Amino acid sequence: MTSSRTTDRPGAAQTIAYFVLVAAAALGLWCAWLGWDTEYDVDPVTGSLSGPYSWWQVAGFVLSAGILVVAARRFVPAAAIVPAVSGGIAGGFALSARGDDSGLAVIGLVLILLGSAAGTVLLLLLARRFRP
């Protein structure tokens, strides 16, 4: 006799759909917070260059991405959240930097991938520690 147990774990197709949704949300967060600001600011007094992002844009993006990571834990396995979030963020950066002729965008892309992956893993570990 076989027993059929119902579990709360989503099927493979549903997990893939959530993975794509998380990646698209990460891409959307990049575009909403950081993707539209591509101009550097010049201080009229000192002539120093800053930007292109303001502190509030970066803070809003990091907070929003953190909420996305914690919320995604309910639907996507942790091992899939890291590439989904990192890939979405890197995709957003790649869209923003597509006009770069210096070649530095490739270095930025690698750093974005590594940094967002490390931040996502750290946040997942903290979330697991405080809320199993």
WOGI-V364307 format. One record per backbone hydrogen bond with DSSP energy under -0.5 kcal/mol. CO is the residue of the C=O (numbers start at 1). NH is the residue of the N-H. If there is no record, write none. Layout:
# WOGI-V364307
co->CO nh->NH
co->CO nh->NH
This chain:
# WOGI-V364307
co->3 nh->5
co->5 nh->7
co->11 nh->15
co->12 nh->16
co->13 nh->17
co->14 nh->18
co->15 nh->19
co->16 nh->20
co->17 nh->21
co->18 nh->22
co->19 nh->23
co->20 nh->24
co->21 nh->25
co->22 nh->26
co->23 nh->27
co->24 nh->28
co->25 nh->29
co->26 nh->30
co->27 nh->31
co->28 nh->32
co->29 nh->33
co->30 nh->34
co->30 nh->35
co->31 nh->36
co->34 nh->37
co->36 nh->38
co->41 nh->43
co->41 nh->50
co->43 nh->47
co->48 nh->43
co->50 nh->41
co->54 nh->57
co->54 nh->58
co->55 nh->59
co->56 nh->60
co->57 nh->61
co->58 nh->62
co->59 nh->63
co->60 nh->64
co->61 nh->65
co->62 nh->66
co->63 nh->67
co->64 nh->68
co->65 nh->69
co->66 nh->70
co->67 nh->71
co->68 nh->72
co->69 nh->73
co->71 nh->74
co->72 nh->75
co->72 nh->76
co->77 nh->80
co->77 nh->81
co->78 nh->82
co->79 nh->83
co->80 nh->84
co->81 nh->85
co->82 nh->86
co->83 nh->87
co->84 nh->88
co->85 nh->89
co->86 nh->90
co->87 nh->91
co->88 nh->92
co->89 nh->93
co->90 nh->94
co->91 nh->95
co->92 nh->96
co->93 nh->97
co->95 nh->98
co->97 nh->100
co->103 nh->106
co->103 nh->107
co->104 nh->108
co->105 nh->109
co->106 nh->110
co->107 nh->111
co->108 nh->112
co->109 nh->113
co->110 nh->114
co->111 nh->115
co->112 nh->116
co->113 nh->117
co->114 nh->118
co->115 nh->119
co->116 nh->120
co->117 nh->121
co->118 nh->122
co->119 nh->123
co->120 nh->124
co->121 nh->125
co->122 nh->126
co->123 nh->127
co->124 nh->128
co->125 nh->129
co->126 nh->130
co->127 nh->131
